[in-house]
Amino acid sequence: MTRGTAIHVHHRGDRGVDAILRLIELAGHDGPIEATLTQMCVEIAAVTGVDIVSVYACENDRLVMRGNHGFASQAIGATVLAVGEGLTGLVAECMRPVSAARASAEAAYKHVPHLGEERFPVYAGVPLISGGAVAGVLVLQRAKRTFAADEVTLATALGAPITLAIERRRALAVRSARLAGTPGSSGRVLGRVGLVPTSTALGPIPGELDRVLARLRDDLARTVSRLGDVDGAAAATLDRFALALWDSRLREQLDAATGRPDGLRAVARDYARTPYRLNEAPDGAPAVEQAPRLLRHGGDGQEVGLYEELCVLIGVTADARSPVRPGAVWVADRIGGFVATVAIARGANALVAADAITPAALELARAARIPVVSNVPGLFGWVRSGDLVAVDGDTGVVLVQPAPDEIERMRRA
């Protein structure tokens, strides 16, 4: 390293850098593609100082205007050219930038009625290339001054995030699915998937086990406070959760498995093999204060599945990178009462199960007014953490990566 050199951080205010970073950010936005591309056109107009910016997307050998700044909004979606038609079609056909000092004087020009582009005769179009094929065309127009070579180069660079936005929408469209399950609790929501792992995916015992268990006790207290007085299976599950969080036998097994790479998985497996009974909380445990119905509803049943769920929740709580966050749609193979309890406390948007949801979990979700859909065939073949999903608890429909028009219908509903 040469002495005297200095690092220069390009802070906000560098118009070109800021514009490209903003375009990259916009490329990842959801919602109608027209809204995203139009906002990108606005950003490009600001950085280049041109009057008109348009984005044409290639759709079945046609170029459809999907974003624009400068023309009337009615032009978006209604302005269509064939590949090879007009200067914009020429850009797509030859896959090279094209510029003209007066577009209407060129033999390749095609007049589009009612667009009003004759007021902006200076033209530059650059192709948007994806995988060796044209994905669209970025067009810049202004009233005066021919586009210089460096301006065409800048437009080509600014077109890269637009290509990214178009590619992303196409990829999402391939993974879009309409899945039908069993409705459980009514309501319609739109949210991001938070995948709840199975016990086979669990790793080591967390180093801050006391903190993790304390947070789960807080989750229980929040759910009890939110739901108020519930009865039946829901109440019994809250009682059993309180007992499980203070179970000395479980804590001994967790401590014994500390240091093992498969510690949590091993404890979950051991509990799955042996039926344990919950009879009473250890002396001095404040579980009664957090779940007033403790022991009232026969908490002496076998709780094999619930202990396995508790191990999963310990792992999820300890993982700072877990996608199971407030506002997420919690997606699991099977949903039991412990998972439902914590999901309610942490502001889950909806619960979706590939298999079943237990009666206790369903009662808790209904009391919290959280939409539920269960028994969804092929769920894990389609969803990934972070995917956008629409959940309809009234009909049992789950839309994975819904189309923009479906998103709008859901939002209006």
Backbone hydrogen bonds, N-H to C=O, Kabsch-Sander energy under -0.5 kcal/mol:
donor,donor_aa,acceptor,acceptor_aa,energy
5,T,2,T,-1.4
9,V,7,I,-0.6
10,H,8,H,-0.6
11,H,9,V,-1.5
14,D,11,H,-1.1
15,R,13,G,-1.1
18,D,14,D,-3.1
19,A,15,R,-2.1
20,I,16,G,-2.1
21,L,17,V,-2.4
22,R,18,D,-2.4
23,L,19,A,-2.4
24,I,20,I,-2.2
25,E,21,L,-2.0
26,L,22,R,-2.4
27,A,23,L,-1.9
28,G,24,I,-0.6
28,G,25,E,-1.2
29,H,26,L,-2.0
36,T,32,P,-1.7
37,L,33,I,-2.8
38,T,34,E,-2.2
39,Q,35,A,-2.0
40,M,36,T,-1.8
41,C,37,L,-2.0
42,V,38,T,-2.0
43,E,39,Q,-1.9
44,I,40,M,-2.2
45,A,41,C,-2.6
46,A,42,V,-1.8
47,V,43,E,-1.8
48,T,44,I,-2.3
49,G,45,A,-2.0
51,D,141,Q,-0.9
52,I,141,Q,-2.6
53,V,69,H,-2.2
54,S,139,V,-2.5
55,V,67,G,-2.7
56,Y,137,V,-2.9
57,A,55,V,-0.5
57,A,64,V,-2.8
58,C,135,A,-2.6
59,E,57,A,-0.6
59,E,62,R,-3.4
62,R,59,E,-0.7
63,L,81,L,-4.0
64,V,57,A,-2.6
64,V,62,R,-0.7
65,M,79,T,-2.6
66,R,55,V,-2.5
66,R,64,V,-0.5
67,G,55,V,-1.3
69,H,53,V,-2.7
75,A,72,A,-2.0
76,I,73,S,-1.4
77,G,65,M,-3.0
78,A,75,A,-0.8
79,T,75,A,-1.8
80,V,78,A,-0.7
81,L,63,L,-2.4
83,V,61,D,-1.5
84,G,89,G,-0.9
85,E,82,A,-2.6
86,G,84,G,-0.5
89,G,85,E,-1.6
90,L,86,G,-1.9
91,V,87,L,-2.0
92,A,88,T,-1.8
93,E,89,G,-2.1
94,C,90,L,-2.8
95,M,91,V,-1.7
96,R,91,V,-0.7
98,V,125,G,-2.6
100,A,123,Y,-2.5
103,A,121,P,-2.5
105,A,102,R,-1.5
106,E,103,A,-1.8
109,Y,106,E,-1.3
115,L,112,V,-1.5
119,R,116,G,-1.3
120,F,117,E,-2.1
122,V,142,R,-2.1
123,Y,100,A,-2.7
124,A,140,L,-1.9
125,G,98,V,-3.2
126,V,138,L,-2.7
128,L,136,G,-2.8
129,I,127,P,-0.7
130,S,133,A,-3.4
133,A,130,S,-1.6
135,A,128,L,-4.0
136,G,128,L,-1.0
137,V,56,Y,-2.4
138,L,126,V,-2.6
139,V,54,S,-2.9
139,V,137,V,-0.5
140,L,124,A,-3.3
141,Q,52,I,-2.3
142,R,122,V,-1.8
152,V,148,A,-1.8
153,T,149,A,-2.1
154,L,150,D,-2.1
155,A,151,E,-2.4
156,T,152,V,-2.1
157,A,153,T,-2.0
158,L,154,L,-2.7
159,G,155,A,-1.2
160,A,156,T,-0.5
160,A,157,A,-1.2
162,I,158,L,-0.6
163,T,159,G,-2.3
164,L,160,A,-2.0
165,A,161,P,-2.2
166,I,162,I,-2.3
167,E,163,T,-3.0
168,R,164,L,-2.5
169,R,165,A,-1.9
170,R,166,I,-2.0
171,A,167,E,-2.5
172,L,168,R,-2.5
173,A,169,R,-2.1
174,V,170,R,-1.5
175,R,171,A,-1.3
176,S,173,A,-0.8
177,A,400,V,-1.8
179,L,177,A,-0.6
179,L,398,V,-2.9
181,G,396,G,-3.1
182,T,374,S,-3.7
184,G,372,V,-2.5
185,S,372,V,-1.1
189,V,391,V,-2.2
191,G,389,V,-2.5
193,V,387,D,-2.4
194,G,329,V,-2.6
195,L,193,V,-0.5
196,V,331,V,-3.1
201,A,198,T,-1.7
202,L,199,S,-1.4
209,L,206,P,-0.6
209,L,207,G,-0.8
212,V,208,E,-2.1
213,L,209,L,-2.7
214,A,210,D,-2.2
215,R,211,R,-2.0
216,L,212,V,-2.0
217,R,213,L,-2.1
218,D,214,A,-2.0
219,D,215,R,-2.4
220,L,216,L,-2.2
221,A,217,R,-2.3
222,R,218,D,-2.4
223,T,219,D,-2.3
224,V,220,L,-2.6
225,S,221,A,-2.4
226,R,222,R,-2.5
227,L,223,T,-2.7
228,G,224,V,-1.9
230,V,228,G,-0.8
234,A,231,D,-0.9
235,A,231,D,-1.0
236,A,232,G,-2.2
237,T,233,A,-2.1
238,L,234,A,-1.9
239,D,235,A,-2.1
240,R,236,A,-2.5
241,F,237,T,-2.4
242,A,238,L,-2.0
243,L,239,D,-2.1
244,A,240,R,-2.8
245,L,241,F,-2.2
246,W,242,A,-0.7
246,W,243,L,-0.9
247,D,244,A,-1.2
248,S,246,W,-0.5
251,R,247,D,-1.9
252,E,248,S,-2.2
253,Q,249,R,-1.9
254,L,250,L,-2.5
255,D,251,R,-2.6
256,A,252,E,-2.3
257,A,253,Q,-1.5
258,T,255,D,-1.0
260,R,257,A,-1.9
263,G,260,R,-1.7
264,L,203,G,-2.3
265,R,203,G,-0.8
266,A,262,D,-2.9
267,V,263,G,-2.1
268,A,264,L,-2.5
269,R,265,R,-2.2
270,D,266,A,-2.5
271,Y,267,V,-2.3
272,A,268,A,-1.6
273,R,269,R,-1.1
274,T,270,D,-1.3
278,L,301,G,-0.7
279,N,277,R,-0.6
285,A,282,P,-2.0
288,V,285,A,-0.6
289,E,286,P,-0.6
290,Q,286,P,-1.2
291,A,287,A,-2.1
294,L,291,A,-1.9
296,R,293,R,-2.4
297,H,293,R,-0.5
298,G,295,L,-0.8
301,G,298,G,-0.6
303,E,276,Y,-1.2
307,Y,303,E,-2.1
308,E,304,V,-1.7
309,E,305,G,-2.1
310,L,306,L,-2.3
311,C,307,Y,-2.0
312,V,308,E,-1.8
313,L,309,E,-2.6
314,I,310,L,-2.2
315,G,311,C,-2.0
316,V,312,V,-2.6
317,T,313,L,-2.5
318,A,314,I,-1.9
319,D,315,G,-1.1
320,A,318,A,-0.9
322,S,319,D,-1.6
325,R,323,P,-1.8
327,G,347,G,-2.2
328,A,325,R,-2.2
329,V,192,R,-3.1
330,W,328,A,-0.8
330,W,350,A,-2.2
331,V,194,G,-2.2
331,V,329,V,-0.5
332,A,352,V,-2.2
335,I,356,A,-1.9
336,G,334,R,-0.5
340,A,336,G,-2.2
341,T,337,G,-2.2
342,V,338,F,-2.1
343,A,339,V,-2.7
344,I,340,A,-2.3
345,A,341,T,-1.8
346,R,342,V,-2.1
347,G,344,I,-1.4
348,A,343,A,-2.7
349,N,328,A,-3.2
350,A,328,A,-0.8
351,L,371,P,-2.4
352,V,330,W,-2.7
353,A,373,V,-2.3
354,A,332,A,-2.1
355,D,333,D,-2.6
358,T,335,I,-2.4
362,L,358,T,-2.4
363,E,359,P,-2.4
364,L,360,A,-2.3
365,A,361,A,-2.5
366,R,362,L,-2.5
367,A,363,E,-2.3
368,A,364,L,-1.8
369,R,365,A,-0.6
369,R,366,R,-0.8
370,I,365,A,-2.6
372,V,185,S,-1.8
373,V,351,L,-2.1
374,S,182,T,-2.4
375,N,355,D,-3.7
376,V,353,A,-1.2
379,L,376,V,-1.4
381,G,378,G,-0.9
382,W,378,G,-0.6
382,W,379,L,-1.5
383,V,379,L,-2.4
386,G,193,V,-2.4
387,D,384,R,-2.2
389,V,191,G,-3.0
390,A,399,L,-2.2
391,V,189,V,-2.6
392,D,390,A,-0.5
392,D,397,V,-2.6
393,G,187,G,-3.4
393,G,391,V,-0.7
396,G,392,D,-2.2
397,V,392,D,-0.7
398,V,179,L,-2.9
399,L,390,A,-2.8
400,V,177,A,-2.8
400,V,398,V,-0.6
401,Q,388,L,-3.0
401,Q,399,L,-0.5
406,E,403,A,-0.6
407,I,403,A,-2.2
408,E,404,P,-2.3
409,R,405,D,-2.0
410,M,406,E,-2.3
411,R,407,I,-2.5
412,R,408,E,-2.4
413,A,409,R,-2.3
